[in-house]
Amino acid sequence: MGVKENVPTPHIEAKRGEIAETILLPGDPLRAQFIAEHFLREPVLFNRVRGMLGYTGLYQGKRVSVMGTGMGCPSMGIYSYELIHFYGVRNLIRIGTAGAVSPDVHVRDLVFGMGACTNSSYPSLMQLPGSFAPICSYRLLRRAADAADRMGLAYRVGNLLSSEMFYGPAEGADSVRKWASVGVLAIEMEAAALYTNAAAGGVDALTILTVSDHLLTGETTSSAERESGFTDMMRLALEIA
């Protein structure tokens, strides 16, 4: 994978070398700020363009970056592409929230996205002669599972749905039940774009999620808890960074 020369990019103001080879990618930039301030030593702000805060610091002696990505495949697609192709990032770990659809997954559970079904056209825009199946890096998935076992954290591994619609028929009960019937564990909005860009760029990616609500039972968490309360997910991602 060649690294392109024209940095800063339109969306990231960092200079070459200011972003680590491993980056955590929460959707919410305030979650990126929380991680930098509570978990990283000597964090340095490298991006504030469009309010998408990004930091690089040290975790247990390892150089790690964290940056928000916004919501949806198009936003994740932009940031992950620039990180891979302009900044040489090799390991991209999305840490976010999801709505559970499986009866075996509950609020505050951890879910590792082995694959990402999607109703987005993002993978098809790669113009491959068929349907691309976005999947995670087995190397990162194995490391996450091993770390979770060491930390005593319960987790589920399986398929996600990366949905382009937050409100509307794609998120309705009938649609949700159909996805659950084929083993989808939870719905989020970014993994399919992340996995597609990582595959095309020859790098590793994984999505680690905390279930913030259940789309069939109605159980939910607060916005404050979603911003800063899911520390097990944060610690786990940092352990495998």
LUMTORLO-433013 format. One line per 2 residues: number of its first residue (from 1); their letters; for each residue x, z, y of N, C-alpha, C. Coordinates in nm, 2 decimals. Last residue first. Example, Ala and Ser with C-alpha at 12.3 -4.5 7.8 and 13.67 -1.06 7.14 Angstrom:
2) sa) 1.28/0.71/-0.22/1.37/0.71/-0.11/1.29/0.79/0.00 | 1.32/0.78/-0.57/1.23/0.78/-0.45/1.32/0.78/-0.33
***
This chain:
241) ai) -0.45/2.09/-0.26/-0.40/1.99/-0.16/-0.25/1.96/-0.19 | -0.57/2.27/-0.41/-0.53/2.15/-0.48/-0.47/2.05/-0.39
239) el) -0.62/2.48/-0.23/-0.54/2.50/-0.35/-0.49/2.38/-0.42 | -0.80/2.36/-0.06/-0.67/2.39/-0.01/-0.57/2.41/-0.13
237) al) -1.03/2.35/-0.22/-0.97/2.23/-0.17/-0.83/2.25/-0.13 | -1.07/2.63/-0.24/-1.05/2.55/-0.36/-0.98/2.42/-0.32
235) rm) -1.13/2.71/0.02/-1.01/2.76/-0.05/-0.97/2.68/-0.17 | -1.37/2.57/0.06/-1.25/2.54/0.15/-1.12/2.59/0.08
233) md) -1.54/2.68/-0.13/-1.51/2.53/-0.13/-1.38/2.50/-0.05 | -1.55/2.94/-0.04/-1.50/2.91/-0.18/-1.46/2.76/-0.19
231) tf) -1.67/2.93/0.21/-1.53/2.95/0.20/-1.47/2.92/0.07 | -1.91/2.85/0.37/-1.88/2.81/0.23/-1.73/2.81/0.21
229) gs) -1.96/2.92/0.63/-1.98/3.02/0.53/-1.94/2.98/0.39 | -1.95/2.75/0.85/-1.84/2.83/0.82/-1.85/2.93/0.70
227) er) -2.17/2.57/0.84/-2.06/2.54/0.92/-1.94/2.62/0.88 | -2.37/2.68/0.68/-2.31/2.55/0.64/-2.18/2.52/0.72
225) ea) -2.43/2.91/0.83/-2.37/2.92/0.70/-2.30/2.79/0.65 | -2.55/2.78/1.05/-2.43/2.87/1.07/-2.36/2.88/0.94
223) ss) -2.78/2.67/0.93/-2.67/2.58/0.99/-2.54/2.66/1.01 | -2.87/2.84/0.62/-2.88/2.82/0.77/-2.77/2.72/0.81
221) tt) -3.02/2.69/0.32/-2.92/2.78/0.39/-2.93/2.75/0.54 | -3.30/2.68/0.08/-3.21/2.63/0.18/-3.11/2.74/0.24
219) eg) -3.55/2.55/-0.14/-3.45/2.66/-0.11/-3.34/2.60/-0.02 | -3.71/2.35/-0.23/-3.72/2.39/-0.09/-3.62/2.50/-0.05
217) tl) -3.70/2.23/-0.48/-3.76/2.37/-0.47/-3.78/2.41/-0.33 | -3.60/1.98/-0.43/-3.73/1.99/-0.50/-3.79/2.13/-0.49
215) lh) -3.37/1.99/-0.29/-3.46/1.90/-0.24/-3.60/1.91/-0.32 | -3.20/2.28/-0.19/-3.25/2.21/-0.31/-3.37/2.12/-0.27
213) ds) -2.90/2.31/0.01/-3.05/2.32/-0.01/-3.08/2.25/-0.14 | -2.63/2.31/-0.02/-2.69/2.38/0.10/-2.84/2.39/0.09
211) vt) -2.38/2.32/-0.24/-2.52/2.29/-0.23/-2.58/2.38/-0.12 | -2.07/2.20/-0.16/-2.15/2.32/-0.18/-2.29/2.28/-0.15
209) li) -1.84/1.96/-0.31/-1.96/1.99/-0.23/-2.01/2.14/-0.26 | -1.58/1.74/-0.31/-1.62/1.88/-0.35/-1.73/1.92/-0.26
207) tl) -1.46/1.44/-0.40/-1.56/1.50/-0.32/-1.60/1.64/-0.38 | -1.14/1.27/-0.38/-1.24/1.36/-0.45/-1.33/1.42/-0.35
205) ad) -0.89/1.02/-0.42/-1.00/1.09/-0.34/-1.09/1.17/-0.43 | -0.58/0.85/-0.39/-0.67/0.94/-0.46/-0.77/1.01/-0.37
203) vg) -0.52/0.49/-0.34/-0.49/0.63/-0.32/-0.59/0.72/-0.39 | -0.56/0.21/-0.31/-0.47/0.26/-0.41/-0.43/0.41/-0.39
201) ga) -0.75/0.10/-0.15/-0.62/0.14/-0.09/-0.52/0.19/-0.18 | -0.97/0.08/-0.31/-0.91/-0.04/-0.25/-0.77/-0.02/-0.19
199) aa) -1.01/0.35/-0.37/-0.98/0.26/-0.47/-0.91/0.13/-0.42 | -1.07/0.45/-0.11/-0.96/0.50/-0.18/-0.92/0.40/-0.29
197) nt) -1.31/0.30/-0.05/-1.19/0.28/0.03/-1.06/0.33/-0.04 | -1.48/0.41/-0.25/-1.45/0.27/-0.24/-1.32/0.24/-0.16
195) yl) -1.48/0.68/-0.19/-1.42/0.64/-0.32/-1.39/0.49/-0.32 | -1.60/0.68/0.07/-1.47/0.74/0.05/-1.40/0.68/-0.08
193) aa) -1.85/0.56/0.01/-1.76/0.49/0.10/-1.61/0.55/0.08 | -1.95/0.76/-0.16/-1.94/0.62/-0.21/-1.84/0.54/-0.12
191) ae) -1.96/1.00/-0.01/-1.87/0.99/-0.12/-1.85/0.84/-0.16 | -2.16/1.04/0.20/-2.03/0.98/0.23/-1.94/0.94/0.11
189) me) -2.40/1.19/0.16/-2.40/1.07/0.24/-2.27/0.99/0.25 | -2.58/1.34/-0.11/-2.50/1.35/0.01/-2.49/1.22/0.07
187) ia) -2.75/1.50/-0.37/-2.75/1.39/-0.28/-2.67/1.43/-0.15 | -2.68/1.59/-0.72/-2.70/1.62/-0.58/-2.69/1.50/-0.49
185) lv) -2.67/1.49/-0.98/-2.68/1.63/-0.96/-2.72/1.67/-0.81 | -2.82/1.25/-1.19/-2.76/1.28/-1.06/-2.78/1.42/-1.03
183) gv) -2.95/1.19/-1.43/-2.84/1.28/-1.43/-2.77/1.30/-1.30 | -3.18/1.04/-1.42/-3.06/0.98/-1.48/-2.93/1.06/-1.46
181) sa) -3.36/1.21/-1.29/-3.38/1.18/-1.43/-3.27/1.10/-1.50 | -3.27/1.23/-1.03/-3.24/1.34/-1.12/-3.26/1.30/-1.27
179) wk) -3.38/0.99/-0.94/-3.23/1.00/-0.95/-3.19/1.12/-1.04 | -3.65/1.05/-0.96/-3.59/0.94/-1.04/-3.44/0.95/-1.05
177) rv) -3.67/1.26/-0.78/-3.70/1.29/-0.93/-3.64/1.17/-1.01 | -3.63/1.13/-0.54/-3.54/1.23/-0.58/-3.55/1.26/-0.73
175) sd) -3.85/0.96/-0.53/-3.72/0.90/-0.54/-3.62/1.01/-0.59 | -4.06/1.16/-0.50/-4.06/1.06/-0.62/-3.92/1.00/-0.64
173) ag) -3.99/1.29/-0.27/-3.98/1.36/-0.39/-3.98/1.27/-0.51 | -3.77/1.10/-0.05/-3.89/1.15/-0.09/-3.89/1.21/-0.23
171) ea) -3.56/0.96/0.05/-3.54/1.11/0.03/-3.67/1.17/-0.02 | -3.65/0.71/0.09/-3.54/0.73/0.00/-3.51/0.87/-0.03
169) pg) -3.85/0.75/0.29/-3.89/0.73/0.14/-3.77/0.75/0.05 | -3.71/0.99/0.52/-3.79/0.87/0.48/-3.80/0.86/0.33
167) yf) -3.40/1.10/0.64/-3.54/1.11/0.65/-3.61/0.98/0.60 | -3.15/1.00/0.56/-3.17/1.14/0.56/-3.32/1.17/0.56
165) me) -3.01/0.73/0.39/-3.13/0.78/0.46/-3.14/0.93/0.45 | -2.81/0.65/0.24/-2.80/0.61/0.38/-2.92/0.66/0.46
163) ss) -2.66/0.87/-0.01/-2.78/0.80/0.05/-2.75/0.77/0.20 | -2.49/0.89/-0.29/-2.46/0.88/-0.14/-2.57/0.80/-0.08
161) ll) -2.55/1.10/-0.55/-2.61/0.99/-0.48/-2.56/1.00/-0.33 | -2.31/1.19/-0.81/-2.38/1.21/-0.68/-2.46/1.09/-0.65
159) ng) -2.25/1.31/-1.14/-2.28/1.20/-1.05/-2.35/1.25/-0.92 | -2.03/1.59/-1.20/-2.12/1.48/-1.24/-2.14/1.38/-1.13
157) vr) -1.98/1.92/-1.27/-1.91/1.79/-1.25/-2.01/1.69/-1.29 | -2.02/2.25/-1.12/-2.07/2.14/-1.20/-2.00/2.01/-1.17
155) ya) -1.88/2.58/-1.14/-1.89/2.45/-1.08/-1.96/2.36/-1.17 | -1.77/2.91/-1.05/-1.85/2.82/-1.13/-1.87/2.69/-1.06
153) lg) -1.44/3.04/-1.03/-1.56/2.98/-0.96/-1.64/2.89/-1.05 | -1.20/3.17/-1.09/-1.33/3.23/-1.14/-1.45/3.17/-1.07
151) mr) -0.96/3.05/-1.03/-1.02/3.13/-0.93/-1.16/3.20/-0.97 | -0.92/2.90/-1.26/-0.82/3.01/-1.23/-0.89/3.11/-1.13
149) da) -1.13/2.72/-1.24/-1.12/2.81/-1.35/-1.03/2.93/-1.32 | -1.05/2.59/-1.01/-1.18/2.66/-1.01/-1.18/2.76/-1.12
147) ad) -0.82/2.46/-1.10/-0.81/2.56/-0.99/-0.93/2.65/-0.99 | -0.92/2.28/-1.29/-0.83/2.39/-1.33/-0.82/2.50/-1.23
145) aa) -1.08/2.13/-1.12/-1.14/2.20/-1.23/-1.05/2.32/-1.28 | -0.89/2.02/-0.95/-1.00/2.10/-0.90/-1.06/2.19/-1.00
143) rr) -0.73/1.87/-1.13/-0.67/1.98/-1.05/-0.78/2.07/-1.00 | -0.92/1.68/-1.21/-0.86/1.77/-1.31/-0.80/1.90/-1.24
141) ll) -0.96/1.55/-0.97/-1.07/1.62/-1.03/-1.02/1.72/-1.13 | -0.71/1.44/-0.91/-0.77/1.54/-0.83/-0.88/1.62/-0.89
139) ry) -0.70/1.26/-1.14/-0.60/1.36/-1.11/-0.65/1.47/-1.02 | -0.92/1.10/-1.11/-0.92/1.19/-1.22/-0.82/1.30/-1.20
137) sc) -1.08/1.03/-0.81/-0.95/1.04/-0.88/-0.96/1.14/-0.99 | -1.42/0.90/-0.85/-1.32/0.99/-0.79/-1.18/0.96/-0.86
135) ip) -1.59/0.58/-0.81/-1.55/0.71/-0.88/-1.44/0.78/-0.82 | -1.82/0.34/-0.76/-1.73/0.43/-0.69/-1.71/0.56/-0.77
133) af) -1.84/0.04/-0.91/-1.89/0.18/-0.94/-1.79/0.27/-0.87 | -1.96/-0.27/-0.79/-1.85/-0.18/-0.80/-1.90/-0.04/-0.82
131) sg) -2.09/-0.56/-0.94/-2.13/-0.43/-0.88/-2.01/-0.33/-0.90 | -1.93/-0.87/-0.85/-2.01/-0.79/-0.94/-2.04/-0.66/-0.87
129) pl) -1.69/-0.97/-0.72/-1.78/-1.06/-0.80/-1.86/-0.98/-0.90 | -1.68/-0.81/-0.40/-1.63/-0.83/-0.54/-1.73/-0.91/-0.62
127) qm) -1.72/-0.75/-0.13/-1.73/-0.89/-0.18/-1.66/-0.91/-0.31 | -1.74/-0.52/0.00/-1.61/-0.55/-0.05/-1.60/-0.69/-0.11
125) ls) -2.01/-0.47/0.03/-1.94/-0.54/0.14/-1.79/-0.57/0.11 | -2.08/-0.31/-0.18/-2.10/-0.45/-0.19/-2.03/-0.53/-0.08
123) py) -2.03/-0.05/-0.08/-1.94/-0.11/-0.18/-1.96/-0.26/-0.20 | -2.24/-0.04/0.14/-2.10/-0.03/0.16/-2.01/-0.09/0.05
121) ss) -2.51/-0.03/0.13/-2.45/-0.16/0.09/-2.30/-0.16/0.11 | -2.65/0.26/-0.03/-2.58/0.19/0.08/-2.53/0.06/0.03
119) nt) -2.74/0.40/-0.23/-2.84/0.30/-0.18/-2.78/0.23/-0.06 | -2.52/0.49/-0.50/-2.56/0.48/-0.36/-2.67/0.38/-0.34
117) ca) -2.33/0.72/-0.71/-2.43/0.62/-0.69/-2.46/0.60/-0.54 | -2.03/0.82/-0.76/-2.12/0.82/-0.65/-2.21/0.70/-0.66
115) gm) -1.86/1.06/-0.98/-1.90/0.93/-0.94/-2.00/0.94/-0.83 | -1.79/1.32/-0.97/-1.71/1.24/-1.05/-1.74/1.09/-1.02
113) gf) -1.79/1.56/-0.74/-1.85/1.43/-0.76/-1.76/1.34/-0.84 | -1.86/1.89/-0.81/-1.75/1.79/-0.80/-1.81/1.66/-0.83
111) vl) -2.03/2.16/-0.66/-2.04/2.03/-0.73/-1.92/1.94/-0.71 | -2.11/2.50/-0.65/-2.01/2.40/-0.63/-2.04/2.28/-0.72
109) dr) -2.41/2.65/-0.52/-2.33/2.61/-0.63/-2.22/2.51/-0.58 | -2.58/2.71/-0.31/-2.45/2.77/-0.30/-2.36/2.73/-0.42
107) vh) -2.87/2.64/-0.50/-2.81/2.66/-0.37/-2.68/2.75/-0.38 | -2.81/2.49/-0.82/-2.87/2.58/-0.73/-2.80/2.59/-0.60
105) vd) -2.88/2.29/-1.10/-2.79/2.31/-0.98/-2.87/2.39/-0.88 | -3.07/2.22/-1.29/-2.96/2.31/-1.33/-2.86/2.34/-1.22
103) ps) -3.24/2.04/-1.18/-3.29/2.17/-1.20/-3.18/2.27/-1.24 | -3.09/1.82/-0.93/-3.10/1.87/-1.07/-3.16/2.01/-1.08
101) va) -3.06/1.80/-0.66/-3.18/1.74/-0.72/-3.20/1.78/-0.87 | -2.93/1.96/-0.37/-2.94/1.95/-0.51/-3.07/1.88/-0.55
99) ga) -2.77/1.82/-0.10/-2.90/1.87/-0.15/-2.91/1.85/-0.30 | -2.45/1.93/0.02/-2.53/1.84/-0.05/-2.67/1.91/-0.08
97) tg) -2.15/1.94/0.23/-2.27/2.00/0.17/-2.36/1.89/0.11 | -1.80/1.90/0.17/-1.92/1.89/0.24/-2.03/1.97/0.18
95) ir) -1.49/1.77/0.17/-1.56/1.90/0.15/-1.68/1.90/0.23 | -1.29/1.52/0.03/-1.41/1.55/0.11/-1.46/1.68/0.07
93) il) -0.97/1.46/0.04/-1.06/1.55/-0.03/-1.18/1.58/0.06 | -0.73/1.23/-0.03/-0.84/1.25/0.06/-0.94/1.34/-0.01
91) nr) -0.40/1.15/-0.03/-0.50/1.23/-0.10/-0.61/1.27/0.00 | -0.25/0.99/0.13/-0.25/0.96/-0.01/-0.36/1.03/-0.09
89) vg) -0.21/0.83/0.45/-0.27/0.95/0.37/-0.29/0.90/0.23 | -0.10/0.65/0.63/-0.03/0.67/0.50/-0.08/0.79/0.43
87) yf) -0.21/0.57/0.87/-0.14/0.69/0.87/-0.08/0.73/0.73 | -0.34/0.33/0.82/-0.26/0.34/0.94/-0.17/0.46/0.94
85) hi) -0.47/0.34/0.58/-0.40/0.22/0.61/-0.31/0.23/0.73 | -0.59/0.60/0.56/-0.52/0.54/0.45/-0.42/0.43/0.49
83) le) -0.71/0.64/0.80/-0.62/0.74/0.75/-0.53/0.68/0.64 | -0.88/0.42/0.83/-0.77/0.44/0.92/-0.67/0.54/0.87
81) ys) -1.06/0.47/0.61/-0.97/0.35/0.62/-0.85/0.37/0.71 | -1.17/0.71/0.69/-1.09/0.71/0.57/-1.00/0.58/0.56
79) yi) -1.31/0.63/0.92/-1.20/0.73/0.93/-1.12/0.73/0.80 | -1.49/0.43/0.83/-1.40/0.41/0.94/-1.28/0.50/0.93
77) gm) -1.64/0.55/0.63/-1.56/0.43/0.60/-1.45/0.40/0.71 | -1.77/0.76/0.75/-1.66/0.79/0.66/-1.57/0.67/0.63
75) sp) -1.94/0.59/0.90/-1.85/0.68/0.97/-1.73/0.72/0.87 | -2.09/0.45/0.69/-2.01/0.38/0.80/-1.91/0.47/0.87
73) cg) -2.20/0.67/0.53/-2.09/0.58/0.48/-2.02/0.51/0.59 | -2.25/0.99/0.70/-2.29/0.85/0.65/-2.17/0.77/0.61
71) mg) -2.12/1.17/0.98/-2.22/1.16/0.87/-2.24/1.01/0.83 | -1.78/1.29/1.05/-1.92/1.25/1.08/-2.00/1.23/0.96
69) tg) -1.54/1.39/0.98/-1.56/1.24/0.95/-1.70/1.20/1.01 | -1.27/1.61/1.08/-1.41/1.58/1.06/-1.43/1.43/1.04
67) mv) -0.98/1.71/0.90/-1.04/1.64/1.01/-1.19/1.61/0.98 | -0.67/1.85/0.82/-0.81/1.86/0.81/-0.87/1.79/0.93
65) sv) -0.36/1.85/0.63/-0.44/1.81/0.75/-0.59/1.83/0.72 | -0.07/2.03/0.53/-0.21/1.98/0.50/-0.27/1.95/0.63
63) rk) 0.22/2.13/0.37/0.17/2.06/0.49/0.03/1.99/0.46 | 0.26/2.44/0.21/0.23/2.30/0.20/0.17/2.24/0.33
61) gq) 0.28/2.72/0.25/0.40/2.64/0.26/0.38/2.49/0.25 | 0.01/2.79/0.24/0.11/2.84/0.13/0.23/2.75/0.13
59) yl) -0.04/2.55/0.45/-0.12/2.63/0.36/-0.03/2.67/0.25 | 0.01/2.44/0.79/0.06/2.48/0.66/-0.03/2.57/0.58
57) gt) -0.15/2.16/0.96/-0.08/2.29/0.96/-0.02/2.32/0.82 | -0.33/1.96/1.18/-0.23/1.96/1.07/-0.16/2.10/1.08
55) yg) -0.66/1.85/1.26/-0.55/1.95/1.27/-0.45/1.93/1.16 | -0.92/1.71/1.46/-0.83/1.70/1.34/-0.71/1.78/1.37
53) lm) -1.26/1.65/1.56/-1.14/1.73/1.57/-1.06/1.72/1.44 | -1.42/1.44/1.72/-1.39/1.45/1.58/-1.25/1.52/1.56
51) gr) -1.48/1.38/1.98/-1.51/1.52/1.94/-1.48/1.54/1.79 | -1.39/1.13/2.04/-1.53/1.14/2.01/-1.56/1.28/1.95
49) vr) -1.07/1.26/1.98/-1.14/1.14/2.01/-1.29/1.15/1.96 | -0.89/1.45/1.90/-1.02/1.50/1.96/-1.11/1.38/2.01
47) nf) -0.62/1.53/1.69/-0.73/1.43/1.73/-0.85/1.51/1.79 | -0.44/1.72/1.63/-0.39/1.58/1.65/-0.50/1.48/1.69
45) lv) -0.34/2.05/1.68/-0.45/1.95/1.70/-0.40/1.81/1.72 | -0.18/2.24/1.44/-0.16/2.16/1.56/-0.28/2.05/1.57
43) pe) -0.14/2.57/1.31/-0.22/2.44/1.31/-0.20/2.37/1.45 | 0.01/2.78/1.19/0.07/2.69/1.29/-0.01/2.56/1.30
41) rl) -0.16/2.79/0.88/-0.05/2.85/0.96/-0.01/2.74/1.06 | -0.50/2.78/0.80/-0.38/2.71/0.82/-0.28/2.79/0.91
39) fh) -0.74/2.93/0.79/-0.67/2.91/0.67/-0.53/2.85/0.69 | -0.87/2.95/1.04/-0.88/3.07/0.95/-0.79/3.05/0.82
37) ea) -0.83/2.72/1.19/-0.81/2.85/1.26/-0.80/2.97/1.16 | -0.89/2.51/1.01/-0.76/2.52/1.08/-0.73/2.66/1.13
35) if) -1.16/2.58/0.95/-1.05/2.58/0.84/-0.91/2.59/0.91 | -1.28/2.54/1.20/-1.28/2.67/1.13/-1.17/2.68/1.03
33) qa) -1.23/2.27/1.25/-1.17/2.37/1.34/-1.17/2.50/1.27 | -1.39/2.16/1.04/-1.25/2.13/1.04/-1.17/2.24/1.13
31) rl) -1.64/2.25/1.13/-1.58/2.30/1.00/-1.43/2.28/0.99 | -1.66/2.09/1.35/-1.65/2.23/1.37/-1.60/2.31/1.24
29) pd) -1.70/1.84/1.24/-1.57/1.87/1.30/-1.55/2.02/1.33 | -1.85/1.78/0.94/-1.87/1.86/1.06/-1.73/1.89/1.12
27) gp) -1.76/1.68/0.70/-1.83/1.59/0.79/-1.84/1.65/0.93 | -1.42/1.74/0.60/-1.55/1.79/0.62/-1.63/1.69/0.71
25) ll) -1.16/1.66/0.44/-1.25/1.58/0.52/-1.39/1.64/0.52 | -0.81/1.72/0.42/-0.95/1.77/0.39/-1.04/1.71/0.49
23) it) -0.53/1.53/0.31/-0.62/1.57/0.42/-0.76/1.62/0.36 | -0.19/1.47/0.26/-0.32/1.52/0.20/-0.40/1.57/0.31
21) ea) 0.01/1.39/0.42/-0.03/1.29/0.31/-0.16/1.34/0.24 | -0.07/1.48/0.76/-0.01/1.50/0.63/-0.06/1.40/0.53
19) ie) -0.01/1.34/1.08/-0.11/1.36/0.98/-0.04/1.37/0.84 | 0.20/1.26/1.23/0.13/1.38/1.27/0.02/1.42/1.17
17) gr) 0.32/1.02/1.16/0.38/1.14/1.11/0.31/1.27/1.15 | 0.23/0.85/1.46/0.28/0.84/1.32/0.35/0.97/1.28
15) ka) -0.02/1.03/1.65/0.10/0.94/1.64/0.14/0.94/1.49 | -0.38/1.03/1.69/-0.25/1.09/1.63/-0.14/0.98/1.63
13) ei) -0.63/0.96/1.76/-0.52/0.95/1.86/-0.39/1.00/1.82 | -0.86/0.75/1.62/-0.77/0.87/1.59/-0.65/0.85/1.68
11) hp) -1.00/0.53/1.68/-1.08/0.65/1.66/-1.00/0.77/1.63 | -0.84/0.31/1.73/-0.95/0.33/1.82/-1.02/0.46/1.80
9) tp) -0.51/0.46/1.66/-0.62/0.37/1.63/-0.73/0.39/1.73 | -0.18/0.49/1.81/-0.31/0.54/1.76/-0.41/0.43/1.74
7) vn) -0.08/0.23/1.57/-0.14/0.36/1.60/-0.10/0.41/1.74 | -0.02/-0.03/1.42/-0.08/-0.01/1.54/-0.16/0.13/1.55
5) ek) 0.10/-0.08/1.16/0.18/-0.02/1.27/0.10/0.02/1.39 | 0.00/0.01/0.83/-0.01/-0.07/0.95/0.05/0.00/1.07
3) vg) 0.16/0.04/0.53/0.10/0.11/0.64/0.11/0.03/0.76 | 0.08/-0.10/0.21/0.15/-0.11/0.33/0.08/-0.03/0.44
1) m) 0.08/0.00/-0.12/0.00/0.00/0.00/0.09/0.00/0.12
***
